C-alpha cells in the first residue's frame, strides 16, 4: 500500500514538473520557418527592430527571422512593403514601408501589451499562474504522502502516529540503582 501511494505521489510530482517546465522557460522562443530569401533582392535596405523579440514578423507575407536582439536587415528591391508583427499577449502591428533605390529605411516596432492597450491591470500571465498552481499541487501531494505514511498501521496494530516511546523501567526492567534480586 505504501509503495502504491509513493508511486502516486511521484507520478503527481512528475506531472507537475512536465506541466510547469514550459511555463518557467525564460527568454524568447525560437521560431523557425522560411526567411526573407523569397523577397525580391536589390540595392535597397530595410532594417527592422521589433520588440518583444519573440514576435512573429513578416514582410509581404514572408516570415522574417529576427536576431536575438529583435533585429533583421533585409536587402530588398526598391518598392513598398507591408510589414506585420504579432505575438501572444500583444496588439498586432501592420504598416507599409517604402524603400527607394539605394536607400535604407529603419523601422522600429514596439508591440503594446494587450493589458496595457485595453486598460487592464497588467496582472500575472497565465503561464506564471500555471507554474504557481503546479508548484502548489506538488506541495500538497508531498504533504499528503507524509500524512499517509505517518498514519499507516504499524506492526503492533496501532498507527505509527499513535506510537509512544516505551519506558524499559515501566515494563519490569531493573532500575539502574537496583541490582538483580
BELBEL-V538624 format. One record per residue. SS is DSSP state (hx for helix, st for strand, lp for the rest). Layout:
{{SS} {SS}}
This chain:
{{lp} {hx} {hx} {hx} {hx} {hx} {hx} {hx} {hx} {hx} {hx} {hx} {hx} {hx} {hx} {hx} {hx} {hx} {hx} {hx} {hx} {hx} {hx} {hx} {lp} {lp} {lp} {lp} {lp} {lp} {lp} {lp} {lp} {lp} {lp} {hx} {hx} {hx} {lp} {lp} {lp} {lp} {lp} {st} {st} {st} {st} {st} {st} {st} {st} {lp} {lp} {lp} {lp} {st} {st} {st} {st} {lp} {lp} {st} {st} {st} {lp} {lp} {lp} {lp} {lp} {lp} {st} {st} {st} {st} {st} {st} {lp} {lp} {st} {st} {st} {st} {st} {st} {st} {st} {lp} {lp} {lp} {st} {lp} {lp} {st} {st} {st} {st} {st} {st} {st} {lp} {lp} {lp} {lp} {st} {st} {st} {st} {st} {st} {st} {lp} {lp} {st} {hx} {hx} {hx} {hx} {lp} {lp} {lp} {lp} {lp} {lp} {lp} {lp} {hx} {hx} {hx} {hx} {hx} {hx} {hx} {hx} {hx} {hx} {hx} {hx} {hx} {hx} {hx} {hx} {hx} {hx} {hx} {hx} {hx} {hx} {hx} {hx} {hx} {hx} {lp} {st} {lp} {lp} {lp} {lp} {lp} {st} {lp} {lp} {lp} {lp} {lp} {lp} {lp} {lp} {lp} {lp} {lp} {lp} {lp} {lp} {lp} {lp} {lp} {lp} {lp} {lp} {lp} {lp}}
